[in-house]
Amino acid sequence: MDRYGKIEGMEDIVDLIDELGFLPFFRNPIEGWSLEEKTPAEFWFNDDNDGVWEWKGPIISRTECAYGKFYRGKAVFISRGWYPDFLNYRRFRRHLTADEKFILETLKGEDSLLSKELKAFTGYTRARTKAIDPFGERLTHLDSMLGDDDGRKREGFETAVNHLQMAGYVIISDFEYSRDKKGNTYGWGVARYTTPESYFGESTLHVDRTPHESRDRILAHLRKILPQATEEQLASFIA
């Protein structure tokens, strides 16, 4: 399958991620640069639960790539070779709120958590004074950390986790599905969140480049693989 060919199976996606380094899941302003555009209808949605939505977890495992909402709040596969530079610039470029720092520290304490677990552990599914920390203790001081003492409304969970992904602090390592009595999976996969350090190993994420050098390196690569894109579109991806 050439670079702009159609997807005929999971291995084609694995090859495409290795080849391009960056592959958005959904259609975006750069024409032709998405898994959605390259996937025939029979592999996008079908009754056999055998298509790109179900392949996401196995692809992450097979390629050891980074997957998360990295571009305009939507999902992107980034190869292991390119993610350290992406992280290097995004962490320099973006800053975390108090809510986001609290969620991140909670996740670090558990190595990885399903989305619903992280939401519960950080008090988003219960009264804040009953939130549970990673070690099972009640966080009676959570109201003073994230409450309304200063009149500030707490940031929404999805908004905070999305920004943590955009900022290079959280990735999705897998998707887990509910099973019926016969062991068959059903429904939508639930994201399992982790940190890049936990998933890749901290030492593998280091690059001997400044954040702006990492940005320039990524932009040079994107110009090669996306000749149809404008400079403004490319800059928007890495911003």
C-alpha positions in Angstrom: 0.0 0.0 0.0 1.5 3.3 -1.0 1.3 6.4 1.3 -2.0 7.6 0.0 -3.6 4.2 -0.6 -6.7 2.8 1.1 -6.6 0.8 4.3 -7.2 -2.9 3.7 -6.3 -4.2 7.2 -4.7 -3.4 10.5 -1.2 -4.0 9.2 -1.6 -1.2 6.7 -2.2 1.2 9.5 0.8 0.0 11.4 2.9 0.5 8.3 1.4 4.0 7.7 2.2 5.1 11.2 5.8 3.9 10.9 6.1 5.6 7.5 4.5 9.0 8.3 5.2 9.3 12.0 2.1 11.3 12.5 -1.4 10.1 11.6 -4.6 11.8 12.7 -7.6 9.5 13.2 -10.2 12.0 11.9 -10.5 14.2 8.9 -8.9 17.6 9.5 -8.0 20.8 7.6 -5.1 19.1 5.8 -6.7 17.1 3.0 -5.8 13.4 2.8 -4.0 13.3 6.1 -6.3 11.1 8.2 -7.1 7.5 8.9 -10.8 8.4 8.2 -10.1 9.4 4.6 -8.0 6.3 4.0 -10.4 3.8 5.4 -13.1 2.1 3.2 -16.6 2.2 4.7 -16.5 -1.5 5.5 -13.6 -1.0 7.9 -15.0 2.3 9.5 -18.2 0.9 11.0 -19.5 -2.7 10.6 -21.5 -5.3 12.4 -18.6 -7.6 12.9 -16.7 -5.3 15.4 -13.7 -5.7 13.1 -12.5 -2.3 11.9 -10.4 0.7 12.8 -12.3 1.5 16.0 -11.5 -2.0 17.4 -8.0 -2.0 16.0 -6.9 1.1 18.0 -5.7 -0.8 21.1 -3.8 -3.6 19.1 -2.2 -0.9 16.9 -0.9 1.0 20.0 0.5 -2.2 21.4 2.0 -3.3 18.0 3.7 -0.1 17.1 4.4 1.2 20.7 3.2 4.5 19.4 1.7 7.4 21.4 -2.0 7.8 20.9 -4.2 10.6 22.2 -6.0 13.8 21.5 -3.0 15.8 20.2 -4.4 17.8 17.4 -7.4 20.2 17.7 -8.6 18.1 20.6 -8.8 15.0 18.4 -6.9 11.7 18.2 -3.6 11.2 16.5 -1.1 8.3 16.3 2.5 9.5 16.8 5.3 7.0 16.2 7.7 6.2 19.1 10.5 7.9 17.1 8.7 11.2 16.8 6.9 11.5 20.1 9.8 12.7 22.2 10.3 15.8 20.0 6.5 16.4 20.0 6.5 16.2 23.8 9.6 18.4 24.1 7.9 21.3 22.4 4.3 20.8 23.7 5.4 20.8 27.3 7.3 24.0 26.7 4.4 25.5 24.9 1.5 24.7 27.2 1.0 25.2 30.9 -1.2 23.2 33.3 -4.0 24.5 35.5 -4.4 23.4 39.2 -7.1 20.9 38.2 -4.9 19.4 35.5 -1.9 19.1 37.9 -4.1 17.3 40.4 -5.3 14.8 37.8 -1.8 14.2 36.6 -0.4 13.5 40.0 -3.3 11.1 40.7 -2.5 9.2 37.5 1.2 9.1 38.3 0.4 7.5 41.6 -1.4 4.6 39.9 0.7 4.1 36.8 -2.4 3.7 34.6 -6.1 4.1 35.1 -9.3 3.6 33.0 -11.0 6.9 32.2 -13.9 6.1 34.7 -11.4 5.2 37.4 -9.4 8.4 37.0 -12.6 10.4 37.0 -13.7 8.8 40.3 -10.3 9.0 42.0 -10.2 12.8 41.3 -13.7 13.4 42.6 -15.5 14.2 39.4 -18.1 11.5 40.0 -18.9 12.4 43.6 -18.8 15.3 46.0 -15.4 16.8 46.1 -14.9 16.2 49.8 -15.4 12.5 49.2 -12.8 12.2 46.5 -10.3 9.3 46.9 -6.6 9.7 46.4 -4.5 6.9 44.7 -3.7 5.4 48.1 -7.4 5.1 49.2 -7.5 8.0 51.7 -10.2 10.6 51.7 -9.1 13.9 50.4 -10.8 16.2 52.9 -8.7 19.1 51.7 -9.8 18.9 48.1 -12.4 21.7 48.4 -9.6 24.1 49.4 -7.4 22.9 46.5 -10.0 23.0 43.8 -13.2 24.4 45.3 -14.9 27.7 45.4 -12.9 29.5 48.1 -11.6 31.9 45.4 -14.8 31.9 43.4 -13.2 29.7 40.7 -15.3 27.0 39.1 -13.6 23.6 38.8 -12.5 22.7 35.3 -14.5 19.9 33.6 -12.9 16.4 33.6 -12.9 15.9 29.8 -11.5 19.4 29.2 -8.7 18.8 31.7 -7.7 15.4 30.4 -7.9 16.5 26.8 -5.5 19.4 27.6 -3.2 17.0 29.5 -2.9 15.0 26.3 -2.4 18.1 24.1 0.3 19.3 26.5 2.3 16.0 26.3 1.6 14.7 29.8 -1.0 12.0 29.2 -1.5 9.3 26.5 -3.9 6.5 25.9 -2.2 3.1 26.2 -5.2 0.9 25.4 -9.0 0.5 25.1 -10.9 -1.9 27.3 -14.3 -3.3 26.4 -17.2 -4.8 28.4 -18.0 -8.5 27.7 -21.2 -10.4 27.7 -21.8 -13.8 29.3 -20.2 -15.5 26.3 -17.1 -13.4 26.5 -17.8 -11.3 23.5 -17.0 -7.7 23.6 -19.6 -5.0 23.1 -20.1 -1.2 23.3 -17.4 1.4 23.1 -13.9 0.8 24.4 -13.0 2.7 27.6 -9.7 4.6 27.3 -6.8 3.6 29.7 -4.7 6.6 30.5 -1.1 6.7 31.5 1.9 9.0 31.3 4.5 8.9 28.6 7.2 8.3 31.2 5.3 5.2 32.5 4.6 3.9 29.0 7.9 4.5 27.2 10.4 4.9 30.1 11.6 8.3 31.1 15.1 7.9 29.6 13.7 7.2 26.1 11.8 10.5 26.0 14.9 12.7 26.3 16.2 14.6 23.3 19.3 16.7 23.0 17.4 19.6 21.4 15.7 22.7 22.6 11.9 22.9 22.3 12.2 25.1 19.2 14.7 22.8 17.6 12.2 19.9 18.1 9.5 22.1 16.6 11.6 22.9 13.5 12.5 19.2 13.1 8.8 18.2 13.1 7.8 20.9 10.7 10.6 19.9 8.3 9.3 16.4 8.4 5.7 17.4 7.9 6.6 19.5 4.9 8.0 16.4 3.2 5.0 14.1 3.9 2.3 16.8 3.4 3.3 18.9 0.4 -0.4 19.8 0.0 -0.4 21.6 3.4 0.2 25.3 3.9 2.7 26.6 6.5 -0.2 27.9 8.6 -1.8 24.4 8.6 1.5 22.8 9.6 2.1 25.3 12.4 -1.4 24.8 13.7 -0.7 21.1 14.2 2.4 21.6 16.4 1.1 24.6 18.3 
